[in-house]
Amino acid sequence: MRWRKSFEGLDTLVAERGNALLATAVLLTGTRPAAEDLLQAGLERLMRRWNRVHGDKEAYLRRAMYHLAVDQWRSRKRRPEVLANVEPPSTADGTDVLNLRQALIQALATLPPRQRAVLVLRYWEQVSEAEAAEMLGCSIGTVKSTASRGLSRLREVMTTWAVEDAPARNGAGR
């Protein structure tokens, strides 16, 4: 009973927005288990400051998740996580969507932490430049330039992957 009074609204937040929060966490971390850990750590931060957070509790939780993800990326510079290689889709049986999603996660993993956070905020979460700047604690101009550089880098990565895969596909069809 005491828990219900002290964290009133938390169960509703998790029930209504839990899947969206987890999807964002997957994009930030690259794997579902790591995403679950990130979301749990974010919820822990929110609960520790529950009575002091005035206004949108979800926005506070998202901001905490972004900051925790950046902290994790910085600490992993010495020990980078290796993601599984993605094969190009060979048939139209529905796995092509999963392969495309995994390729996106791998491509995002090649970006520096700030670029990755900006792209997830702007294009996955679809927040405005001003909201992203506020969440990340930087200027709107920084969000714009970081998004531009991040998208450019993603295009380079995807082009490199396409060129590397082209000889394999051409040789396989003979």
C-alpha positions in Angstrom: 0.0 0.0 0.0 2.8 2.4 0.9 4.5 1.7 -2.5 1.4 2.5 -4.4 1.1 6.0 -2.8 4.8 6.8 -3.1 5.1 5.8 -6.8 1.6 6.7 -8.0 1.4 6.5 -11.8 4.5 4.4 -12.4 2.6 1.3 -13.2 0.5 3.2 -15.7 3.6 4.7 -17.3 5.2 1.3 -17.7 2.0 -0.4 -18.9 1.2 2.3 -21.5 4.7 3.3 -22.7 6.8 0.3 -21.8 7.0 -1.2 -25.3 8.0 2.1 -26.8 10.6 2.7 -24.2 12.0 -0.7 -24.7 12.2 -0.2 -28.5 14.1 3.0 -28.0 16.4 1.2 -25.6 17.1 -1.5 -28.1 18.2 1.1 -30.7 20.4 2.7 -28.1 22.1 -0.5 -26.9 21.9 -2.8 -29.9 20.5 -5.9 -28.1 17.3 -6.7 -26.2 19.0 -7.9 -23.0 21.1 -4.7 -22.9 18.0 -2.7 -23.6 16.1 -4.3 -20.8 19.1 -3.4 -18.4 19.1 0.1 -19.7 15.4 0.6 -19.2 15.6 -0.9 -15.7 18.5 1.4 -14.8 16.5 4.4 -16.1 13.4 3.3 -14.1 15.6 3.0 -11.0 16.9 6.6 -11.5 13.3 7.8 -12.0 12.1 6.0 -8.9 15.0 7.5 -6.8 13.9 11.0 -7.8 10.1 10.3 -8.2 8.9 13.0 -5.8 11.3 15.6 -7.1 10.4 15.1 -10.8 7.7 17.6 -11.6 6.0 17.4 -15.0 6.5 14.7 -17.6 8.0 11.6 -15.9 8.4 9.8 -19.2 10.5 12.6 -20.5 12.7 12.4 -17.4 13.0 8.6 -17.9 13.9 9.0 -21.6 16.6 11.6 -20.8 18.0 9.3 -18.1 18.1 6.4 -20.6 20.0 8.6 -23.2 22.5 9.7 -20.6 23.0 6.2 -19.3 23.5 4.9 -22.8 26.1 7.5 -23.6 27.9 6.7 -20.3 27.9 3.0 -21.2 29.3 3.8 -24.7 32.1 5.9 -23.2 33.0 3.1 -20.8 33.0 0.5 -23.5 35.5 2.3 -25.7 38.2 0.0 -24.4 36.0 -3.1 -24.8 33.7 -2.7 -27.8 30.7 -5.0 -28.2 30.7 -7.1 -31.3 27.3 -7.6 -33.0 26.5 -10.5 -35.2 27.0 -10.1 -38.9 23.8 -9.7 -41.0 23.4 -11.6 -44.2 21.4 -9.8 -46.9 17.9 -11.1 -47.2 17.7 -14.0 -49.6 13.9 -14.6 -49.7 10.8 -12.6 -49.1 9.6 -14.6 -46.1 9.4 -11.8 -43.6 13.0 -12.2 -42.3 14.1 -9.3 -44.5 12.5 -6.8 -42.1 14.4 -8.4 -39.2 17.6 -8.3 -41.2 17.1 -4.7 -42.1 16.5 -3.9 -38.5 19.6 -5.7 -37.4 21.6 -3.9 -40.1 20.3 -0.5 -38.8 21.3 -1.5 -35.3 24.8 -2.5 -36.5 25.1 0.8 -38.5 24.1 2.8 -35.5 26.6 1.0 -33.4 29.4 2.3 -35.7 28.5 5.9 -34.8 30.0 8.0 -31.9 27.6 8.2 -28.9 26.3 11.7 -29.5 25.6 11.1 -33.2 23.8 7.8 -32.3 21.7 9.5 -29.5 20.8 12.4 -31.8 19.7 10.1 -34.7 17.6 7.9 -32.3 15.9 11.0 -30.8 15.3 12.8 -34.1 14.3 9.9 -36.4 13.1 7.1 -34.2 11.6 9.1 -31.4 10.6 11.9 -33.8 11.3 14.7 -31.3 12.0 18.2 -32.5 15.5 19.7 -32.7 14.7 21.9 -29.7 13.5 18.9 -27.6 16.5 16.9 -28.6 18.8 19.8 -27.7 17.1 20.1 -24.3 17.3 16.3 -23.6 21.0 16.1 -24.5 22.0 19.4 -22.9 23.3 21.1 -26.1 22.3 23.8 -28.6 19.9 23.3 -31.5 22.8 24.0 -33.9 24.7 21.1 -32.3 21.8 18.8 -32.8 21.5 19.8 -36.5 25.1 19.4 -37.3 25.4 16.2 -35.3 22.4 14.7 -37.2 23.8 15.8 -40.5 27.2 14.2 -39.8 25.5 11.1 -38.4 23.3 10.6 -41.4 26.3 11.1 -43.7 28.3 8.5 -41.7 25.4 6.0 -41.9 25.3 6.5 -45.7 29.0 5.8 -45.9 28.7 2.7 -43.8 25.7 1.4 -45.8 27.5 2.1 -49.1 30.6 0.2 -47.9 28.4 -2.7 -46.9 26.7 -2.7 -50.3 30.0 -2.6 -52.2 31.4 -5.5 -50.1 28.3 -7.6 -50.7 28.1 -6.9 -54.4 30.9 -9.3 -55.5 29.5 -12.1 -53.3 26.0 -11.7 -54.9 27.4 -11.5 -58.4 29.5 -14.6 -58.0 26.7 -16.6 -56.4 24.4 -16.2 -59.4 26.8 -17.9 -61.9 
